[in-house]
Amino acid sequence: MELILLTCKLRYFKDGDEESVARNANNKNIWINLRDFFPHPYTLQDAKNWIKQTELTNPKTIFAIDVNGIAVGGIGFNIKEDVYHRSAEIGYWLGEEYWGKGVATEALIAVTNYAFDNFDIVRLYAGVYEWNKSSIRVLEKAGYNFEARLQKAITKNGKTVDEFLFAKIK
Ligand SMILES: CC(C)(COP(=O)(O)OP(=O)(O)OC[C@H]1O[C@@H](n2cnc3c(N)ncnc32)[C@H](O)[C@@H]1OP(=O)(O)O)[C@@H](O)C(=O)NCCC(=O)NCCS
């Protein structure tokens, strides 16, 4: 899978991406908006483990955001099980030096279309922490609709806050 977009390319992670992944991911401004399984600090070993994990994932639903040949972020979706098997949760992050250029929006639109076109999925959704204005904007620009405010659903960095649920339906 390779999607060539205007601002970036989406492709699988590969050996050799470790250094740029660790450098871009090692950022509290990214970690604060993600689940705690995303490490902080983010070491070279964390990047190696992550790339290995994405190589083993089947089906392949996790992609590097590649700018000028360098993996500077990630985007992926996780297909749910049981009665939720036509739903998937989507998530993404991007190195801070690339923010504000429309990269995440373009990547989200492309992966959303890719997921609907290639998998038996009818619902993609994302949970955004209440302070994350830029991700809310990215979801809106990609055509996701606000569905719910889950009160005090998140405890991150010692703060318990609301989560906004956004979804796009095929
Ligand atoms: C969220 C994230 C992926 C956005 O990436 P990006 O490439 O900068 O996003 P884009 O440039 O496509 O769009 C950002 C939008 O947010 C807007 N924005 C940025 N900061 C904002 C703020 N404080 N308040 C309101 N809007 C804001 C930008 O103006 C832009 O909207 P516009 O095009 O209407 O002007 C990136 O900031 C990131 O990796 N954050 C940490 C991880 C994260 O939050 N992941 C998502 C978890 S749900």
PDBQT file of the ligand as one rigid body, heavy atoms in Angstrom, charges set to zero:
ROOT
HETATM    1  C1  LIG A 201      -3.618  16.729  15.642  1.00  0.00    +0.000 C 
HETATM    2  C2  LIG A 201      -2.493  16.751  14.620  1.00  0.00    +0.000 C 
HETATM    3  C3  LIG A 201      -2.357  15.363  13.993  1.00  0.00    +0.000 C 
HETATM    4  C4  LIG A 201      -2.826  17.803  13.563  1.00  0.00    +0.000 C 
HETATM    5  O1  LIG A 201      -1.876  17.740  12.512  1.00  0.00    +0.000 OA
HETATM    6  P1  LIG A 201      -1.721  18.911  11.426  1.00  0.00    +0.000 P 
HETATM    7  O2  LIG A 201      -1.051  18.340  10.230  1.00  0.00    +0.000 OA
HETATM    8  O3  LIG A 201      -1.111  20.100  12.066  1.00  0.00    +0.000 OA
HETATM    9  O4  LIG A 201      -3.252  19.228  11.074  1.00  0.00    +0.000 OA
HETATM   10  P2  LIG A 201      -3.753  20.137   9.867  1.00  0.00    +0.000 P 
HETATM   11  O5  LIG A 201      -2.680  21.108   9.478  1.00  0.00    +0.000 OA
HETATM   12  O6  LIG A 201      -4.276  19.230   8.804  1.00  0.00    +0.000 OA
HETATM   13  O7  LIG A 201      -4.995  20.902  10.499  1.00  0.00    +0.000 OA
HETATM   14  C5  LIG A 201      -4.890  21.531  11.751  1.00  0.00    +0.000 C 
HETATM   15  C6  LIG A 201      -6.056  22.479  11.939  1.00  0.00    +0.000 C 
HETATM   16  O8  LIG A 201      -6.190  22.791  13.329  1.00  0.00    +0.000 OA
HETATM   17  C7  LIG A 201      -6.222  24.198  13.464  1.00  0.00    +0.000 C 
HETATM   18  N1  LIG A 201      -5.704  24.511  14.804  1.00  0.00    +0.000 N 
HETATM   19  C8  LIG A 201      -4.457  24.363  15.261  1.00  0.00    +0.000 A 
HETATM   20  N2  LIG A 201      -4.390  24.769  16.548  1.00  0.00    +0.000 NA
HETATM   21  C9  LIG A 201      -5.647  25.165  16.881  1.00  0.00    +0.000 A 
HETATM   22  C10 LIG A 201      -6.218  25.705  18.067  1.00  0.00    +0.000 A 
HETATM   23  N3  LIG A 201      -5.494  25.875  19.179  1.00  0.00    +0.000 N 
HETATM   24  N4  LIG A 201      -7.540  26.008  18.059  1.00  0.00    +0.000 NA
HETATM   25  C11 LIG A 201      -8.291  25.815  16.946  1.00  0.00    +0.000 A 
HETATM   26  N5  LIG A 201      -7.776  25.313  15.791  1.00  0.00    +0.000 NA
HETATM   27  C12 LIG A 201      -6.474  25.002  15.770  1.00  0.00    +0.000 A 
HETATM   28  C13 LIG A 201      -5.383  24.696  12.332  1.00  0.00    +0.000 C 
HETATM   29  O9  LIG A 201      -5.614  26.078  12.085  1.00  0.00    +0.000 OA
HETATM   30  C14 LIG A 201      -5.889  23.792  11.208  1.00  0.00    +0.000 C 
HETATM   31  O10 LIG A 201      -7.187  24.172  10.764  1.00  0.00    +0.000 OA
HETATM   32  P3  LIG A 201      -7.424  25.112   9.469  1.00  0.00    +0.000 P 
HETATM   33  O11 LIG A 201      -6.892  24.354   8.295  1.00  0.00    +0.000 OA
HETATM   34  O12 LIG A 201      -8.907  25.285   9.435  1.00  0.00    +0.000 OA
HETATM   35  O13 LIG A 201      -6.676  26.386   9.695  1.00  0.00    +0.000 OA
HETATM   36  C15 LIG A 201      -1.129  17.104  15.280  1.00  0.00    +0.000 C 
HETATM   37  O14 LIG A 201      -1.269  18.319  15.920  1.00  0.00    +0.000 OA
HETATM   38  C16 LIG A 201      -0.673  16.056  16.277  1.00  0.00    +0.000 C 
HETATM   39  O15 LIG A 201       0.025  15.118  15.945  1.00  0.00    +0.000 OA
HETATM   40  N6  LIG A 201      -1.072  16.234  17.567  1.00  0.00    +0.000 N 
HETATM   41  C17 LIG A 201      -0.691  15.301  18.617  1.00  0.00    +0.000 C 
HETATM   42  C18 LIG A 201      -1.357  13.926  18.461  1.00  0.00    +0.000 C 
HETATM   43  C19 LIG A 201      -2.855  14.028  18.336  1.00  0.00    +0.000 C 
HETATM   44  O16 LIG A 201      -3.500  14.935  18.829  1.00  0.00    +0.000 OA
HETATM   45  N7  LIG A 201      -3.429  13.019  17.667  1.00  0.00    +0.000 N 
HETATM   46  C20 LIG A 201      -4.877  12.919  17.509  1.00  0.00    +0.000 C 
HETATM   47  C21 LIG A 201      -5.503  12.295  18.691  1.00  0.00    +0.000 C 
HETATM   48  S1  LIG A 201      -7.271  12.274  18.533  1.00  0.00    +0.000 SA
ENDROOT
TORSDOF 0
